[in-house]
């Protein structure tokens, strides 16, 4: 199948997934670039369809070969159609439509007896690129998972925002992640006996004096205001 018109109803529906409300409504999201698509598939995310512009790829490259897809999952599009469904100024040439996958809080805080857990908890992070970078850092640091929270002042960034995915370099797929309101998160952490670590200019303990041999959650607040005093 070849689609050349950006006004095609199917393309319009896919392009709407660039908006958070449509991602929530449909349970679908977009993934750009070969590396991120590969990581999503490797992590078990379900790809429903993939759109690609062949002229941006080597002649011997194909989505079927690179991702193990069948011909019914692959739709060829023109350059103008590809541009309608991406946020990149210079898209690589492939966009996958994936299904959301939920991780429960219980699954996120599942502990292993061999080592203490370390979780990153973000509260009200507004910029998707920052959220993605935090996921990438958390994965590199060996965190057990990441809890994304909202507070009363801000709704926070969307995990499946294309900029968050790109900034994470795909860590959003391999790192266990869940979202929950901030007040519930603190209750869950305390109930699980997990020590909570934050940063403050009034702190009385240096970060390198914290006992990370215990189950620990590092909590980070919004970019502009930081965590509330409470």
C-alpha positions as CSV (number, residue, x, y, z in Angstrom):
1,X,0.0,0.0,0.0
2,X,1.2,3.5,-0.9
3,X,-0.3,6.7,0.6
4,X,0.7,10.0,-0.9
5,X,-1.8,12.5,0.5
6,X,-1.4,14.0,4.0
7,X,-5.2,14.5,3.9
8,X,-5.8,10.7,3.9
9,X,-8.2,9.9,6.8
10,X,-5.9,7.1,8.0
11,X,-2.9,9.5,8.1
12,X,-5.0,12.1,9.9
13,X,-5.9,9.6,12.6
14,X,-2.2,8.6,13.0
15,X,-1.1,12.3,13.1
16,X,-3.5,12.9,16.0
17,X,-1.4,10.6,18.1
18,X,1.1,13.4,18.4
19,X,-1.4,14.9,20.9
20,X,-1.5,13.5,24.4
21,X,-5.3,13.4,24.6
22,X,-5.5,11.2,21.5
23,X,-2.8,8.9,22.9
24,X,-4.8,8.5,26.1
25,X,-8.1,8.0,24.2
26,X,-6.9,5.4,21.8
27,X,-4.2,3.6,23.9
28,X,-1.8,4.1,21.0
29,X,1.4,6.1,20.5
30,X,4.1,6.8,17.9
31,X,7.7,5.8,17.8
32,X,10.2,7.3,15.4
33,X,13.6,6.0,14.3
34,X,15.0,2.5,13.9
35,X,16.8,2.4,17.2
36,X,13.7,3.3,19.3
37,X,11.4,1.0,17.3
38,X,13.8,-1.9,17.8
39,X,14.0,-1.3,21.5
40,X,10.2,-1.1,21.8
41,X,9.8,-4.4,19.9
42,X,12.5,-6.0,22.0
43,X,10.8,-4.9,25.2
44,X,7.6,-6.6,24.1
45,X,5.5,-3.6,23.0
46,X,2.9,-4.5,20.3
47,X,3.3,-2.7,17.0
48,X,0.1,-2.4,15.0
49,X,1.5,-0.8,11.8
50,X,4.5,1.0,10.5
51,X,4.8,3.8,8.0
52,X,8.0,4.4,6.0
53,X,9.4,6.5,3.2
54,X,11.8,4.2,1.2
55,X,14.0,7.0,-0.2
56,X,15.4,7.8,3.2
57,X,16.8,4.3,3.5
58,X,19.5,2.2,1.7
59,X,18.1,0.1,-1.1
60,X,18.7,-3.2,0.7
61,X,16.8,-2.0,3.8
62,X,13.2,-2.9,4.6
63,X,10.9,-2.8,7.6
64,X,10.1,-6.4,7.1
65,X,13.7,-7.4,7.4
66,X,14.8,-5.0,10.1
67,X,11.8,-5.5,12.4
68,X,10.4,-8.9,11.4
69,X,7.1,-7.5,10.2
70,X,4.7,-8.9,7.7
71,X,3.5,-7.0,4.6
72,X,0.1,-6.2,6.2
73,X,1.8,-4.2,8.9
74,X,3.9,-2.0,6.6
75,X,2.5,1.1,4.7
76,X,4.7,3.1,2.3
77,X,4.2,6.8,2.4
78,X,5.4,9.9,0.6
79,X,7.8,12.4,2.2
80,X,5.0,14.9,2.9
81,X,2.9,12.2,4.6
82,X,5.8,11.2,6.8
83,X,6.4,14.8,7.9
84,X,2.8,15.0,9.1
85,X,3.2,12.2,11.6
86,X,6.6,13.1,13.1
87,X,8.0,15.8,15.4
88,X,11.6,15.6,14.0
89,X,12.8,18.3,11.7
90,X,14.7,15.7,9.7
91,X,12.9,12.3,10.3
92,X,14.8,9.1,9.6
93,X,12.0,7.7,7.6
94,X,10.0,5.3,9.7
95,X,7.2,5.7,12.2
96,X,5.6,2.9,14.2
97,X,2.2,2.8,15.9
98,X,2.4,0.9,19.2
99,X,-0.1,-0.1,21.9
100,X,0.3,1.3,25.4
101,X,1.5,-1.1,28.0
102,X,0.7,-0.5,31.6
103,X,2.9,-1.4,34.6
104,X,1.1,-1.6,37.9
105,X,2.6,0.1,41.0
106,X,2.9,-3.4,42.6
107,X,4.9,-4.6,39.7
108,X,7.1,-1.6,39.7
109,X,8.0,-2.0,43.3
110,X,8.5,-5.7,43.1
111,X,11.6,-6.4,45.1
112,X,14.3,-9.0,44.5
113,X,16.0,-10.5,47.6
114,X,19.4,-10.4,46.0
115,X,19.8,-6.6,46.0
116,X,18.1,-3.5,47.3
117,X,15.7,-1.6,45.0
118,X,16.5,1.8,43.7
119,X,13.6,3.8,42.1
120,X,13.5,7.2,40.5
121,X,10.3,9.2,41.3
122,X,9.5,12.3,39.3
123,X,6.9,14.8,40.4
124,X,5.3,17.3,37.9
125,X,8.1,17.2,35.3
126,X,6.7,19.4,32.5
127,X,9.2,19.0,29.6
128,X,9.0,15.7,27.8
129,X,12.7,15.8,26.8
130,X,13.6,16.1,30.5
131,X,11.4,13.2,31.4
132,X,13.1,11.1,28.7
133,X,16.6,12.1,29.8
134,X,15.7,11.1,33.4
135,X,14.5,7.7,32.2
136,X,17.8,7.2,30.2
137,X,19.8,8.1,33.3
138,X,17.8,5.9,35.6
139,X,18.3,2.9,33.3
140,X,22.0,3.6,33.1
141,X,22.2,3.9,36.9
142,X,20.6,0.5,37.3
143,X,17.3,1.7,38.8
144,X,14.6,-0.9,39.3
145,X,12.0,1.4,37.8
146,X,10.6,4.9,37.5
147,X,7.4,6.3,39.0
148,X,6.0,9.4,37.2
149,X,3.8,11.5,39.4
150,X,1.6,14.6,38.9
151,X,0.8,17.2,41.6
152,X,-1.9,19.8,42.1
153,X,0.0,22.5,40.2
154,X,0.9,20.6,37.0
155,X,-0.2,17.6,35.1
156,X,3.4,16.8,34.1
157,X,4.8,15.4,30.9
158,X,3.4,12.4,29.0
159,X,5.5,9.2,29.1
160,X,4.6,8.5,25.4
161,X,5.3,11.9,24.1
162,X,7.6,11.5,21.0
163,X,10.1,13.9,22.5
164,X,10.3,11.9,25.7
165,X,10.8,8.7,23.8
166,X,13.5,10.2,21.6
167,X,15.3,11.8,24.6
168,X,15.2,8.5,26.4
169,X,16.8,6.7,23.4
170,X,14.3,3.9,24.1
171,X,14.9,3.5,27.8
172,X,11.2,4.3,28.4
173,X,10.5,0.8,26.9
174,X,13.0,-1.3,28.8
175,X,12.8,0.5,32.2
176,X,9.7,-0.5,34.2
177,X,7.5,2.7,34.6
178,X,4.2,3.6,36.1
179,X,2.3,6.8,36.8
180,X,0.3,7.7,39.8
181,X,-0.8,10.9,41.6
182,X,1.8,12.3,43.9
183,X,-0.1,11.9,47.2
184,X,-0.6,8.2,46.4
185,X,3.1,7.7,45.5
186,X,4.3,8.9,48.9
187,X,1.8,6.7,50.7
188,X,2.9,3.7,48.7
189,X,6.6,4.3,49.3
190,X,6.1,4.7,53.0
191,X,3.9,1.6,53.2
192,X,6.6,-0.4,51.4
193,X,9.3,0.6,53.9
194,X,11.2,2.4,51.1
195,X,13.3,5.3,52.2
196,X,12.7,8.6,50.4
197,X,15.6,10.8,49.3
198,X,15.3,14.3,47.9
199,X,17.5,17.3,47.4
200,X,17.3,20.6,49.2
201,X,19.5,23.6,49.9
202,X,18.5,23.2,53.6
203,X,19.5,19.5,53.8
204,X,21.5,18.4,56.8
205,X,22.9,15.3,55.1
206,X,25.2,15.0,52.1
207,X,24.0,12.7,49.3
208,X,27.0,10.4,49.7
209,X,26.1,9.8,53.3
210,X,22.8,8.2,52.4
211,X,22.6,4.4,53.0
212,X,21.8,3.2,49.5
213,X,22.0,-0.4,50.7
214,X,18.4,0.0,51.8
215,X,15.5,0.2,49.3
216,X,15.5,3.8,48.2
217,X,13.4,6.1,46.1
218,X,15.0,9.3,44.8
219,X,12.3,11.9,44.3
220,X,12.8,14.8,41.8
221,X,10.4,17.8,41.5
222,X,9.4,20.2,38.7
223,X,12.1,22.1,36.8
224,X,11.0,25.6,37.9
225,X,9.8,25.2,41.5
226,X,11.3,21.9,42.7
227,X,9.4,19.8,45.3
228,X,6.8,21.4,47.5
229,X,7.9,22.0,51.1
230,X,5.5,19.4,52.4
